[in-house]
Amino acid sequence: MIASQLMLTEAWLSKWFVNNYIRKCSLLSPENVASLFRDISTNTKLQNAVSALVRWRPCIALKDACLELVSAEFLVSREEFYNSLNVRSFTCWMSELPKIYTCLSHYFSAITFLYVAYKMSRIGFTDELMDVLSAAVGQVTIERHHRSQCSSELSKATKLMKVVANSSRSTTQLIQIELSKAYLYKALSSNDCDSDSSYCLANVYLAVLYYTTGQYQTAIDHCTLVTRSQDHSQCSSHTVQGELLPKIDNDIDNILGLTVFYEYVLSTALNQQQQQRQYLSVFTTEIFAYYLHCRLLFVTQCNQATQMSLFNVRQLCAKCISEMHELVIGDVLVFKSFNCALEQCVSDKPECGRSAVNETELSTADLTELLQQSAVERLTTYRQLVAQDFDPVVTTVTTDFEALYAYKHGDYQRCLQLSTQNVHTLLYGFCWISVSTCEAFVQLLDDDIVSLTALTLLVDPKCRYYSNNACISQLTLSLYLMTQCHLKLRHSVTLLAQTLDYIRLARRRQSSSKVLDQLTLTLTERKATTYLNS
């Protein structure tokens, strides 16, 4: 249309377009593409050159997207970002970050786990940290109003327990269990938890959770706290909900199944109304505490625990049932199951020999370890997704965090295997992906790297605002871990000398603007050289 209006020929306009636009675009392309435009004297040559340029353009777009992703990762990991993290901001970022890159939510959730573990080691497991973690592991709605603190914490715990009961065993489920324990302890320590019903229910649920994680003596202690309570007259207002119970044993599963069948009989044969069937898949707290106590004694093969034998437990349980004004079907079935199990039990079993330890708060050491493990799992998944999307333009590896975690736990052989594979993949590749050394990641790094980053802060307190001063490339980190593992395992000087060659090659290829990379490579080279000289 332009050619006809300006009285120009198509051939002239096409030539003008090629020379003024396509040739200029080709100057930005790699040499193998740009060289094709030096000779476009025929239609075939021109078509081949333009086709090569068209194939190259998506790579440029992919590189730009990768640079945006690297920038987003750094911003998400910065202290200023996660120090203001709360439930509301977490929910917002989880919905907004995927708009930058679909899988960025995996990275953010991993950072959240590390952030909670980091803060927990310094200021304790605060209410805000608990709520943030609850949102991260189960997307549980946090209620803060219209209920007492004790009831609120119990509600949060039971919501998480329902998630646990319906999920398979995984690191995330173990975190949910530990978080449920934390909410239950919070309920017990609240000033308004003065009713025996809330007290007993919280302790029964704690016993169930400790039973699930194999901490049997602590579970026994919480059962004992329930059975020693003087007044259970109000316990009917708080019953143990069957739907909240994780896998305990086949007997409980059968009992819950029978209660469902019983409910069916009432609703169909007797035409019982819903409001009259509200106590079916539940257990009275005291009766269930007795049952769980006995189950724990079976598991631990103890004849006595907390000064109470199995037969004493049965007598107390029978007395409790006889004094109840209204029995629920679950209690009857539990007592029947308990009696059947007791008849098969040998009465003279050796004593357990373990002293009771009354827990008053959650031990956060296990939770910290689970958070770190789950963060590494999520970061590894994130790396795998990034590798799939950006593999044509960026060389990346997916096991850098796994290697870091293995080194942290002293599994040097595994760390060396992964790091060696990563070095061979990255050494001659185009590497942009890096690992942050910001506060949340400090717990995964070794003392020398942490000290090195601290020295950069002493020189320039603002240096952490720039990724070049706060991130280590995958290649540099892999070389450092590879060298450290050789030193820890006291390998031959031949292997270390070869690693030293890799380090020197990486230093030559690394940009001088990558300050932390250059410092880490210098440190690694110094370690290897010192060992070889000695």
N, C-alpha and C positions, 0 to 999 in steps of 0.2 A: 504493500500500500504506500509506504514512504517512497519507494523507488518510482512509482507511477506519478506521485504528486510532485516530486522534485526533478522529474525528467532524468532519473538515473537508472542505470542498468542493474539488474540483480547481481550480476557478476562483480561489478564495481563495488556495490554496497556490501556484498559478502566479503570481498577482499579487505575492505576498510574495517569491517567488524572483526575479522580475524586478526589483523595487525594491531588494532587499537584496544581490543578487549582480551581475546583469547591468548594472544602472545604475552600480554602483561600478566595475565593470570598464571601462565606457565612458568614465569620467572620465580614464583613462590613455591613451585613444586620441586621435588628431588631432581637430581641431575639426569637420572635415567628417563624421566618424563620430559624435562625441559629440552633435552638434546633432540627429541623427535621433531621439534618445531624449527630446527635449523634447516631442514629440507622438507618443505610441504609443496613441492612443485607439481605433484599429481593429486588427484582426488583421493586415491587410495592412501597415500602418505598422510594427507590432511586428516582423513577419517581415522586412521590409526592413532595419530597424535592426539586428536580431540578425545577419542575413546579412552586413551590412557589418562588424560587429564580428568575426565569424568569419573573414572574409577578411583582416582586419587582423592578427589574432593571429599567423599564421605570419611576418609581417614582423617582429614583435617578437622572435620566436624567432631569426630570421635576423640581426637586429641584435645580439642577445646573442652569437650564434656568431661574428659578425664581430669583436666586442670581444674575445672570447677569442682569436681568431686574431691580432689586433694585439698582444695581450699576449704570446702565445707567440713571435711574431716578435722582439719586443724582448728577451725572455729568452734566446732562442737566439743573438742577436747580441752579447750582453753578454760582456765580457772574461772574467768569472769562469766562463762556460759553456765557451768554446772553449779557454781556456788549459789546461784539464785534459783536453783531447781526446786520446784514444789509440785504437788499433784496437778494443779491447774496448768502450769507451764509444761510439765511432762506430757500431759494429754494434748496440749496445743502442738508441741514440737513433733509428737508422734504422727499427727495428722498432716503437718506442713512439710516436714523434711522429705517425705516420698515425692513431693512435687519437684524437688531438685533432682533426686535420683531415687528410683523405686525402692532400692534395697537399703537406703541410708538409715531406715528405722532399725535394722539389725545392728548397725554400728552404734546408734544412739542408745539402744537398750543395753548393749554391752558396756558402754561408758557409764550408764546409770548404775549398773551393778558395781562397777569399780568405784564409782563415786560414793555409793552407800558404804561399801567396805572400807574405803579410805576415811570417810567421816566418822564411821562407827568406831574405828580404832582410836580416834582422837577426842570425840565429844560424847561417845556412847550412842546407844540405839534410841534416838529421840523419837517423839511422836511423829514429827514431820518425815524423818527418814523411813519410819515404818510405813507411813501412808504412801510415800513415793514408791517404795519397794512393792507394796501391795498392788499399786496400779501397774507396776512394771511386770509382775509375774502372773497376775490374774485378771487385770482390768476390773478390779473390784471397786464398786462405787463406795466412796467414803462418806459416811454420815457423821455430821458433827453437831447437829441440833436436835431438839425435841426428845432427848433421852439423857439419862444419867451417864456419867463417865463409865461406870462399871458395865452398864447395859450396852453402851456404845462399843466398848472394847470386846465384849462377848459377841456382839453382832458381827464385828469385823472378823473375829476368829472363826465363827461358824460359817460365814460366807467363804472364807478361804478353805475351810475343811470340806465344804461341799465341792469345791473345785478339785481338791486333792482326791476325794473319794471317787471322782469320775475321770481321773487321769491315770496314765500308766507311769510306772516308776522311771524317773529321770532326775537329772540334776535340778531342773526347775521345780519338780514336785517336792524334792527334799528342801528346797528353799521355801516353798509354800508351807511345808510342815513346820520349819523353824520359825517362820514369821507368825504362824498361828500360835505357836508356843509363846512368842513374845507378846502378842495381844492378850493371851490368857493370863500371863504374869502381870501385865499392865492392869487387867481387870481386878486381879487379886490384891494389887497394891493400891488401888484407888480408894479414896476416903469413903465413898458411898457404897462400897462392897461389904456391907455389914450384915446382909441377910444370909442365913445359912444356905438358902436355895442357890444363890449365885456362887457362893463360895464352893459348895459341893459340885456344882455343874462344871465350874472352871477346872477344879482338880481332877474330875473324872475325864474330861476331855484332854487334859495334860497327860494323864496316865495312858490314855489311848494313843496319843501321839508318840510318847516315849516308847510304848510297846512296839509301835510301827517301826521306829528307828533302831530297835534292838537294845535300848537302854533300860533293861528290865528292872534293875534295882530302884532306879528313880521312879519308874512307873508304879512299883510296889509302894514306894513312899507316898505318892499322891493318892493311891487307893486308901492307904491307912489314914491319911488326913480326913478323908470322907467318912470312913467307918467309925472314926473316933469322935466325930462331931456329935454334940450332945442332943441337938434338936433337929429333927428332919420333918417337922410338921408342915413347913412351907415348901418342901422340895417338890411337891406335886406341881407347883407353878413353873418349875424349870425341869423338864425331862430330857433324857438323852435321846436325840433324834437319830433313828436308824439310818436315814439317808446321808448323814454326815460322817458315818463311820467308814474309815478306810478298811482294807482287807485285814481282818483280825484272825479268824479261823473259819472253818467250814460250818461249825455249829451256829455261829452268829448268822452266816448266810442262810442256813436252813431255817433258822428261827424267823428271820425277816421274810423269807418266802412263805412260811406258814401263816404269818400275820396277814400277808396279802391274800392268801387263800381264805383265811378267816373273815377278812373284810368282804370278800366276794360273797361268802355264805350269808353274812349279815345283810348285805345290800340286795341280794336276789331272793334268797329263801325267806328271810324274815322281813324284807322291805324296810331295813333300818335306814334312818335318815343320816345325812352326812354329819350334822352337828353331834350326833350321838356316837360317831365313830372316830372321834378325834384322838383317842389314846390307843391306836393300834400299832403302828410301826415305831413305838417309843419304849423306853425303859426308865424305871425309877432310878434316880442317881445312886441311891444307897445300894439297891439290889445289884445294879450293874457294876458298882465298885467291888462288891463281894465276888461277883463272877470273874471279873477281870483279875482280881487279886489271886484267886485260885488258879486261873489260867496261867498267870505269871509263875506261880509256884510249880506248876507242872513243867513249864518250859525251862525254868532254872534248876529243876530237880532238887528243890529244897524241901525239907520236912518242916522247917520253921523259917519264918521271915518276919521281922518286926514283932517278935515275941508272940506269934499267932500260928497255930498249926492249921492244916487243911480242915481237920474235923471241927476245930473251934470256929473256923470261918463258916462252915456249913451250919453249925448250931446257931450262930449269930444271924446268918442269913434267914434261917427258918423262923427265928424269933421275930425278925424284922417283918417277914411276910405275914406272920400270924397277927401282928399288931396293926397292920395296914387297914384303913377304912375302905379303900377301894383299890383293887388290884387291876393291873393292866395285863393283857394277854402276853406281852413280851416278858414280863417278870416271871410268870408261871412257866413259860417255856425255858427261860434261862435257868431257873432253879431246877427244873427237870433235867436239863442238859448237864448241869453241874453235878447232880447226884449220880447220873450215869457215868460220868467221867471219874468221879471219886471212887466208885465201886471197882473200877479197873486199875486204880492206882495202888501201888505197893505202899503200905503205911509207913514202913521204916526206911526212908531214904536218907542219904547222908545230908547233913546240913550244908547250906550254901556257904556259910562262913564269910559273907560280905556284910559290912555294916551299913545301916541305913543312912542315907545322905538326903536331908530335906532341902530341896532346891527352892530358893526364894526368888531367883531371877534367871533369865536365859543366859547360858554361856555363849558368848558371841564368837568364840574361836571357830567352832564348826561352821557357823553361818558365814563368816568371812571367807573361809576356804571354799565353801560351796558357791559363793558369789564370784570369786575369782575363777573357779573352774567353769561356771556357766558363762562368764564373760568371754573366756578363751574359746569356748565352743561356739558362741555367737559370732565372735570375731572371725573364726575360721570359716564359718558358713558365709559370712559377708565377703571374705577374701575369695571364696570359690565363685560367688556370684559376680564379683568385679572381674575376675579372670575370664569368665565366660563372655562378658560384655565388651571388655577392652583388649582382649588378647591380640587382635590384629595390629594394634598400634603401640601397646605397652607391654613390656615383659614384667610379669609379676609371678609371685609364688604364693601358695595358700597355707603354708605350714609354719610361717615365721612366728606366730603367737604360740603354736604348739611347741616349737623348739624352745622358746623363751620360758614357757611353763615347765617343760621337762627339766631345763637347767635349774630353775628355781627350786625344784623338788629333788635335786641331786641325781636325776637320771641322765648322767652325762653321755652314756652310750647312745641313748635315744636322741638326745639333743645333737650329738655329733653327726649321727646319720642324717637327720633332717637338715641340719645346717650345711653339710657337705653337698647334699642334693640341691639346696637352694643356691649355693655359691656357683655351682656348675651351670645352673639355669640362668643366673643373673649376670655373670661376669662380663659377658659380651653383649648383653641385651640393652634395650632402651628402658631404663628404670626411672619411674616417677613415684611409685608407691613408697610410703615411709611409715615409720612407727613414732607416735608422739611420745615425748618424755615429760609431759605435763603431770601435775600432781596425781591425778587418778591412776596413771600408769606406773608411778614410782614403785608401787608394791610388787610389780612384775619384774622390775629391773634389778640388777645386782648392785652392790655397794659402789663399785668403781664407776659405773655409768652415772649413778646418782650423784656421786661426788664431783664428777666432771661437769654435770649440768649445774651443780651448785657453784662451782668456780666461775662459770659463765655469768651467773647472776651476780657474783661479787664484782666482776669486772663491769658489768652493765645491767643494772636491775630491770631495765626495760627490754632486754634482748629477747625475752620470751614472747614478745608480741609478734615476732617474725618466725615463720615456719623454718627458715634455714638455721635458726639458733635453737629450735625446740623440737626438731624432728630428726630421726636417724633413718636413712634409707634401708630398705630390706637387705641390700647387698652388704652394707657396712655392718649392720647388726648380725647378719649371718657369719661374716668373717670374724667378728669379735667372739661370738659364741663358739665357733669352730676352733679358734685359737685357745680359748679358755678350757674347752673340753680336752684338747690335746694336752694342755698343762695339767689339768686335774687327773687325767688318766695316765700321765707320764709316758706318752707315746714317744716313738723314736724321733731323733733329730731330723731324719729324712722327711717325715711327714710334716713336721713343723717348718722345715725349710721351704717345702713346697707351698705351704700356707702363707709363708712370708712373701713369696713371689706373687701370690694372688693379692696380698695386701698392697704391695707396691704398685701393681698394675691398676688396682682400684683407685689408689691415690692419684695416679696420673690421669685417669679418666674422670675423676670426680671434680666438679666445678669448685673453684676457690671460694665462691660465694656460699657454699654449703659449709658453714662454720662448724656445726656440731659433728657433721660427717668427717671433716678433716681432722678435728680434734680426736674423735673416736678412733680413726684409722691410725693416727700418730700414737695414741695410747696402746693400741693393739700391736703395732709394729714394735714398740718399745718393750712390751711384755715378751714377745717372741724372741727378739734379739737378745734380751737379758738372759733368757733361759738358754739360748743356744751358746752364748758366751760362757755361761757357767758350767 
